[in-house]
């Protein structure tokens, strides 16, 4: 085990005994399994689900990765069950000095328990670009006003002129048919701010969007009313890896799951055979229902965005100290 902490090591602010952290790790694994196990079973059977597969197929975090619980920066885990984490990238043993401060005694003392913590300086050095970008996105999005007048038309724009271009979800019928879907697109103002939705527009829908989002402009355009920006809190959480506590990661995942459900209910696809009633955004009642749900998700996302920003701060401090 390493005998000294790396330069500028983040202070150890908490030390968790096995009876404190093992139940959290088990609860995390159980929480993940409720979502991951049905997905894996469908994948093995060659089946698809238009809503429940999305967070495992669109995003790059695999179920096995999601199942690993982390305590976050500056939290050390004590006990023999923590030893395996020394083989995990960017984890290290506490130094004798850190152990002394935590009241653990020297690592080589008889009966001493291992204690493992994230090597924050090493992690921050390797993930500098991601850390800086996440900070820009999280703070920039939080600082802008929300747009609550989009009505989920990005999904309709993806299916625009489907008889010419096809549709993304070829196994799902269009609720209003091809002509009806096209009319909804043509009769509405479309002002999507999210590049990762805009990039899937059908070619004829691209010029109909009042904005032309790009990857480079993402940091200026993300806004807190956007369903996709709020789903992406899950992406920023997993991209920050072991620096994000597992509970926060799964809170972001579960919000994204519910947002995706509403996103597809408001889409042009007919999901009644899957047990989901449509949110008919082409009607005044449907628009009102959409905006109400959108505002609720934005409020939840704001709290998660703040928690992610707080969790990110120690990594940003590591970069500033270099």
SVG drawing of the C-alpha trace seen along z (x, -y; Angstrom):
<svg xmlns="http://www.w3.org/2000/svg" viewBox="-57 -34 62 49">
<polyline fill="none" stroke="black" stroke-width="0.4" points="0.0,0.0 1.2,-3.5 2.9,-5.1 2.3,-8.8 -0.5,-10.8 -0.1,-12.4 0.7,-16.1 -2.2,-18.4 -4.4,-15.4 -7.9,-16.3 -8.5,-16.2 -10.2,-13.1 -13.4,-14.6 -15.2,-11.4 -14.2,-7.8 -17.0,-5.2 -16.9,-1.9 -18.2,1.2 -21.5,1.0 -22.0,-2.4 -20.9,-2.0 -21.7,1.6 -25.5,1.1 -25.3,-1.9 -23.4,0.1 -25.9,2.9 -28.9,0.5 -27.3,-1.1 -26.9,2.3 -30.5,3.2 -31.6,-0.2 -29.7,0.3 -30.9,3.9 -34.6,2.7 -33.7,1.0 -30.8,2.9 -31.9,6.5 -35.0,6.1 -32.9,4.3 -30.3,7.1 -33.0,9.7 -34.6,8.0 -31.2,7.5 -30.5,11.2 -33.9,12.1 -33.5,9.7 -36.4,7.5 -36.7,3.7 -38.5,1.2 -38.9,-2.3 -38.7,-4.0 -36.9,-1.7 -33.9,-0.8 -33.0,-4.4 -30.8,-5.2 -28.7,-2.1 -28.5,-2.5 -28.3,-6.2 -26.0,-6.9 -22.6,-5.1 -22.7,-4.0 -23.1,-0.2 -25.2,1.6 -22.2,3.1 -20.6,-0.4 -23.8,-1.8 -23.9,0.9 -20.6,-0.3 -21.3,-2.5 -18.8,-5.3 -18.9,-7.5 -17.5,-10.6 -14.4,-12.7 -12.7,-12.7 -14.7,-9.8 -12.6,-6.8 -14.0,-3.3 -12.7,-1.1 -12.7,2.7 -11.5,5.8 -14.4,5.4 -12.7,2.2 -9.5,4.0 -10.8,4.9 -11.1,1.1 -7.3,0.8 -7.4,2.4 -9.9,-0.1 -8.4,-3.0 -7.6,-6.1 -8.2,-4.5 -5.5,-4.5 -4.9,-3.5 -4.9,-6.1 -1.5,-7.1 -0.4,-6.5 -0.8,-10.3 -4.4,-10.2 -5.1,-7.1 -3.8,-8.8 -6.1,-11.8 -9.0,-9.4 -8.1,-7.5 -7.4,-4.3 -3.8,-3.6 -1.0,-2.5 -1.8,-0.3 0.8,2.3 -0.5,2.6 -1.9,6.0 -5.5,6.3 -5.5,2.9 -8.3,2.5 -7.6,1.3 -8.9,-2.2 -9.4,-3.3 -10.1,-6.7 -10.3,-8.2 -7.0,-9.6 -8.6,-13.0 -5.4,-14.7 -4.8,-11.8 -8.4,-11.6 -8.6,-15.4 -5.5,-15.4 -6.7,-12.7 -10.2,-14.1 -9.4,-17.8 -11.3,-18.6 -14.4,-16.7 -14.4,-18.4 -14.0,-21.9 -16.7,-21.3 -19.2,-19.8 -18.7,-22.9 -19.4,-25.2 -22.5,-23.3 -23.9,-22.9 -23.4,-26.5 -24.3,-28.0 -27.6,-26.0 -28.6,-27.0 -28.0,-30.7 -30.3,-30.9 -34.1,-31.2 -36.1,-28.1 -37.9,-27.8 -41.3,-26.1 -42.8,-26.6 -41.1,-23.9 -43.9,-21.2 -41.5,-18.4 -41.5,-19.2 -38.0,-17.9 -39.3,-14.3 -41.8,-15.4 -39.1,-17.1 -37.1,-13.8 -40.1,-12.1 -40.9,-15.0 -41.6,-13.8 -41.2,-10.2 -42.4,-8.8 -39.2,-10.4 -36.7,-9.9 -38.1,-7.2 -38.3,-7.5 -35.8,-6.8 -38.1,-4.2 -39.1,-2.1 -41.0,0.4 -43.4,-2.2 -46.4,-3.5 -47.0,-7.3 -50.1,-8.3 -51.4,-10.8 -49.8,-9.0 -47.2,-10.6 -49.3,-13.4 -50.7,-14.3 -47.2,-14.4 -46.0,-16.7 -48.9,-19.1 -48.0,-19.4 -44.4,-20.3 -45.5,-22.8 -48.1,-24.5 -45.9,-25.1 -42.9,-27.2 -39.9,-25.0 -37.1,-26.4 -35.1,-23.5 -32.0,-24.6 -30.4,-21.1 -27.8,-19.9 -28.2,-16.3 -31.9,-16.4 -31.4,-18.7 -28.8,-16.5 -31.4,-13.8 -33.9,-16.0 -34.9,-14.8 -33.1,-16.8 -36.2,-18.8 -36.9,-19.8 -33.4,-21.3 -34.2,-24.7 -37.5,-24.9 -35.8,-25.2 -35.4,-28.8 -32.0,-28.0 -29.2,-26.0 -27.5,-24.4 -24.0,-23.1 -21.7,-21.1 -19.5,-24.2 -22.5,-26.3 -23.8,-23.9 -22.4,-25.7 -24.3,-28.9 -27.6,-27.3 -28.4,-24.8 -31.3,-26.0 -33.1,-24.5 -36.5,-23.9 -35.1,-21.5 -36.1,-17.9 -32.9,-16.6 -30.7,-19.0 -32.3,-17.7 -31.9,-14.0 -28.3,-14.8 -27.7,-15.4 -27.3,-11.7 -24.6,-11.9 -22.6,-14.6 -22.9,-12.5 -21.5,-9.3 -18.8,-11.2 -17.6,-12.5 -17.2,-8.9 -16.2,-8.0 -16.2,-11.6 -20.0,-11.5 -21.7,-9.6 -23.8,-6.7 -27.0,-8.1 -26.7,-11.3 -25.9,-9.3 -29.0,-7.3 -31.1,-10.3 -30.0,-11.7 -30.7,-8.4 -34.2,-8.1 -35.1,-11.6 -33.8,-10.9 -36.0,-7.8 -39.1,-9.7 -38.3,-12.5 -37.7,-10.0 -41.1,-8.5 -42.8,-11.9 -40.7,-12.8 -42.0,-9.7 -45.6,-10.1 -45.5,-13.6 -43.8,-12.3 -45.6,-11.4 -45.4,-7.7 -48.3,-5.6 -47.2,-3.8 -50.6,-2.6 -49.6,1.1 -46.8,0.5 -49.2,-0.8 -48.5,-4.5 -51.2,-7.1 -50.2,-10.0 -49.7,-13.6 -51.4,-15.1 -49.2,-18.3 -51.1,-19.2 -54.1,-20.2 -54.4,-22.9 -55.0,-20.4 -51.9,-18.4 -49.8,-21.5 -50.9,-22.4 -50.1,-18.9 -46.7,-19.0 -45.7,-22.3 -46.9,-21.4 -44.8,-18.2 -41.9,-20.1 -41.9,-22.7 -41.9,-20.0 -38.9,-18.2 -37.1,-21.5 -37.5,-22.1 -36.2,-18.6 -33.3,-19.1 -32.4,-22.4 -31.8,-20.7 -29.8,-17.9 -27.8,-20.4 -26.8,-22.2 -25.8,-18.9 -23.7,-18.0 -22.0,-21.4 -21.2,-20.9 -19.8,-17.4 -17.7,-18.8 -16.1,-21.5 -13.3,-19.4 -12.1,-18.3 -12.1,-21.9 -10.1,-22.8 -7.6,-20.1 -7.2,-21.7 -6.8,-25.1 -4.1,-23.9 -1.9,-22.5"/>
</svg>
